[in-house]
Amino acid sequence: MSISLQRIDPETRKLLGGATCLDFANSVDWASDGAERPPHTDVLNAPEHLAAWGRRLGTVAPGTTLLVTGRELAAARMLRRAIHSLFAAIATGTPPDADMLARLVRDHQEATAAAHLAAPDGHWQLDWPADDPRRVRFAAAASAIDLLRDQARLARVRMCPGNNCGWLFLDTSGRRHWCSMEVCGSRAKMRRLYQRQRRSPTAPSTSPAARRAQKQRPEAR
């Protein structure tokens, strides 16, 4: 029997990162070795998805049409890998990869060269023409550099320890462990319960909670 895996909708993907660059990296799930998870966990599977994801992130105005090419989608995905690699390294206290840093620098340089200054909400920031198909990538690169410059926020970058998650987030409370307690936190709780059920000689191995933990599959976020 085959299992149909529902693809993630860019318009409804949860934003749990606390920064544009981290949410941009969270557009796919990550394996423990830093590799991207299967396509059904990825919101950037086609050029038009990048524009939809930009609207979700707030970097593309509603109703704006972006003519994103396959080349731009590939560039956005490469930047996503660089951002995740960099902030995952910071979160785990390991040296960042030089090639990933160089990728971020190149994209930020390109973004800066194409930008103008605007203050739509009273705060000056880099901006780009509304229909520039590169603006999602540019906004993510600018956000990443801003986060790197902010030592207080940078110290709060965490990576979710959930199985095959790897999402990044800002722990603003100082007590946050999971990207989402309802998703990864709940999965871990159910796995622990299942393991206890298996180890206990008296506990019924077919309890409803144990069965749910055993059959649990990744949920959409």
C-alpha positions as CSV (number, residue, x, y, z in Angstrom):
1,M,0.0,0.0,0.0
2,S,1.4,3.4,-1.0
3,I,1.1,6.4,1.2
4,S,0.3,9.8,-0.4
5,L,2.3,12.6,1.1
6,Q,0.7,16.0,1.1
7,R,2.9,18.7,-0.2
8,I,3.3,21.8,1.9
9,D,1.4,25.0,0.8
10,P,3.7,28.1,0.7
11,E,0.7,30.2,1.7
12,T,0.0,28.3,4.9
13,R,3.5,27.2,6.1
14,K,4.0,28.2,9.7
15,L,6.4,31.0,10.5
16,L,8.2,30.0,13.6
17,G,11.7,31.4,13.1
18,G,11.3,35.0,14.5
19,A,13.4,36.4,11.7
20,T,12.8,36.5,7.9
21,C,16.1,34.7,7.2
22,L,15.3,31.9,9.6
23,D,11.8,31.5,8.2
24,F,13.3,31.4,4.8
25,A,15.6,28.6,5.8
26,N,12.6,26.8,7.4
27,S,10.9,26.5,4.0
28,V,12.1,22.9,4.0
29,D,12.8,20.3,6.7
30,W,16.4,19.3,7.4
31,A,18.1,16.0,8.1
32,S,20.6,15.7,11.0
33,D,23.5,15.9,8.5
34,G,22.3,19.2,7.1
35,A,20.8,17.8,3.9
36,E,17.4,18.9,2.7
37,R,14.5,16.5,3.4
38,P,12.3,15.0,0.6
39,P,10.4,17.4,-1.7
40,H,7.1,17.0,0.0
41,T,8.5,19.0,2.9
42,D,9.7,21.8,0.6
43,V,7.7,24.9,-0.2
44,L,10.1,25.9,-3.0
45,N,9.5,23.2,-5.6
46,A,8.6,25.5,-8.6
47,P,9.4,29.1,-9.6
48,E,5.9,30.3,-8.8
49,H,6.3,28.9,-5.2
50,L,9.0,31.4,-4.5
51,A,6.6,34.3,-5.2
52,A,4.0,32.7,-3.0
53,W,6.5,32.1,-0.2
54,G,7.6,35.8,-0.5
55,R,4.0,36.8,0.1
56,R,3.8,34.5,3.1
57,L,7.0,36.1,4.5
58,G,5.8,39.6,3.8
59,T,8.5,40.4,1.3
60,V,6.2,40.5,-1.6
61,A,3.1,42.6,-1.6
62,P,-0.3,40.9,-2.0
63,G,-1.4,40.8,-5.6
64,T,2.1,41.5,-7.0
65,T,3.2,39.2,-9.8
66,L,6.8,38.0,-9.8
67,L,8.1,36.4,-13.0
68,V,10.5,34.0,-11.2
69,T,12.7,31.9,-13.4
70,G,14.1,28.4,-12.7
71,R,17.5,30.1,-12.4
72,E,16.3,32.4,-9.7
73,L,14.6,29.6,-7.8
74,A,17.9,27.6,-7.9
75,A,19.7,30.7,-6.5
76,A,17.2,31.1,-3.8
77,R,17.5,27.5,-2.8
78,M,21.3,27.8,-2.7
79,L,21.0,30.8,-0.4
80,R,18.6,28.9,1.8
81,R,21.2,26.1,2.2
82,A,23.8,28.7,3.1
83,I,21.6,30.5,5.6
84,H,20.7,27.2,7.3
85,S,24.3,26.0,7.4
86,L,25.5,29.2,8.8
87,F,22.9,29.7,11.6
88,A,22.9,25.9,12.4
89,A,26.6,26.2,13.0
90,I,26.1,29.2,15.2
91,A,23.3,27.5,17.2
92,T,25.5,24.4,17.8
93,G,28.8,26.2,18.5
94,T,30.6,24.9,15.4
95,P,32.7,26.9,12.9
96,P,30.6,28.1,9.9
97,D,31.4,26.7,6.5
98,A,33.5,29.2,4.5
99,D,31.8,28.5,1.2
100,M,28.4,29.1,2.8
101,L,29.6,32.4,4.2
102,A,30.9,33.4,0.8
103,R,27.5,32.5,-0.7
104,L,25.7,34.8,1.7
105,V,28.2,37.6,1.1
106,R,27.7,37.4,-2.7
107,D,24.0,37.4,-2.5
108,H,24.1,40.3,0.0
109,Q,26.4,42.3,-2.3
110,E,24.0,41.7,-5.2
111,A,21.1,42.7,-3.1
112,T,22.8,45.9,-1.9
113,A,23.8,46.9,-5.5
114,A,20.2,46.5,-6.7
115,A,18.5,48.2,-3.6
116,H,17.2,51.6,-2.7
117,L,16.5,52.9,0.7
118,A,12.9,53.1,1.9
119,A,11.0,53.7,5.2
120,P,7.5,52.3,4.7
121,D,6.9,52.0,8.4
122,G,9.2,54.8,9.6
123,H,12.3,52.5,9.7
124,W,14.8,52.8,6.9
125,Q,15.7,49.6,5.2
126,L,16.8,48.2,1.9
127,D,14.1,47.7,-0.7
128,W,13.7,46.6,-4.3
129,P,11.2,47.2,-7.1
130,A,8.0,45.5,-6.2
131,D,8.1,43.2,-9.2
132,D,11.8,42.3,-9.0
133,P,11.9,38.5,-9.0
134,R,15.0,38.5,-6.9
135,R,13.4,40.4,-4.0
136,V,12.6,37.3,-1.9
137,R,16.2,36.2,-2.0
138,F,17.5,39.7,-1.5
139,A,15.3,40.2,1.6
140,A,16.5,36.9,3.1
141,A,20.2,37.8,2.5
142,A,19.7,41.3,4.1
143,S,17.9,39.7,7.0
144,A,20.7,37.3,7.6
145,I,23.3,40.0,7.6
146,D,21.2,42.1,10.0
147,L,20.9,39.1,12.4
148,L,24.6,38.5,12.2
149,R,25.2,42.1,13.3
150,D,22.8,41.9,16.2
151,Q,24.7,40.1,19.0
152,A,21.8,40.0,21.4
153,R,19.5,38.2,18.9
154,L,22.3,36.1,17.4
155,A,22.9,34.6,20.9
156,R,19.3,33.4,20.9
157,V,19.5,31.5,17.6
158,R,18.5,27.8,18.2
159,M,18.0,24.8,16.0
160,C,15.2,22.4,16.8
161,P,16.4,19.0,17.9
162,G,13.4,17.2,16.5
163,N,13.9,14.2,14.3
164,N,14.5,15.3,10.7
165,C,13.4,18.9,11.5
166,G,16.4,21.2,11.8
167,W,14.3,24.3,11.9
168,L,15.9,27.5,13.2
169,F,14.3,30.0,15.6
170,L,15.0,32.8,18.0
171,D,14.6,31.7,21.6
172,T,13.3,35.0,22.9
173,S,12.0,33.5,26.2
174,G,15.2,31.7,27.1
175,R,13.1,28.5,27.7
176,R,12.1,27.4,24.2
177,H,13.5,24.0,23.1
178,W,11.4,23.1,20.1
179,C,10.4,24.8,16.9
180,S,6.9,24.0,18.0
181,M,5.7,22.1,21.1
182,E,2.7,21.0,19.2
183,V,4.7,19.4,16.4
184,C,8.3,18.3,17.4
185,G,7.7,18.5,21.1
186,S,4.7,16.3,20.8
187,R,6.5,13.8,18.6
188,A,9.3,13.5,21.1
189,K,6.8,13.0,23.9
190,M,5.1,10.3,22.0
191,R,8.4,8.5,21.2
192,R,9.4,8.6,24.8
193,L,6.1,7.1,25.8
194,Y,6.4,4.4,23.2
195,Q,9.9,3.5,24.4
196,R,8.7,3.3,28.0
197,Q,5.8,1.0,26.9
198,R,8.3,-1.3,25.1
199,R,10.6,-1.5,28.1
200,S,7.9,-2.1,30.7
201,P,7.1,-5.8,31.2
202,T,3.7,-4.9,32.7
203,A,2.5,-2.1,30.4
204,P,0.2,-3.2,27.5
205,S,2.2,-2.9,24.3
206,T,-1.0,-2.2,22.3
207,S,-2.1,0.9,24.3
208,P,-3.6,3.6,22.1
209,A,-0.7,6.0,23.0
210,A,1.9,3.5,22.1
211,R,0.2,2.7,18.8
212,R,0.0,6.4,18.0
213,A,3.7,6.9,18.7
214,Q,4.7,3.9,16.7
215,K,2.7,4.9,13.6
216,Q,3.5,8.6,13.9
217,R,4.4,10.2,10.6
218,P,5.7,13.8,10.0
219,E,3.0,16.4,10.2
220,A,2.6,19.5,8.1
221,R,3.7,22.8,9.7
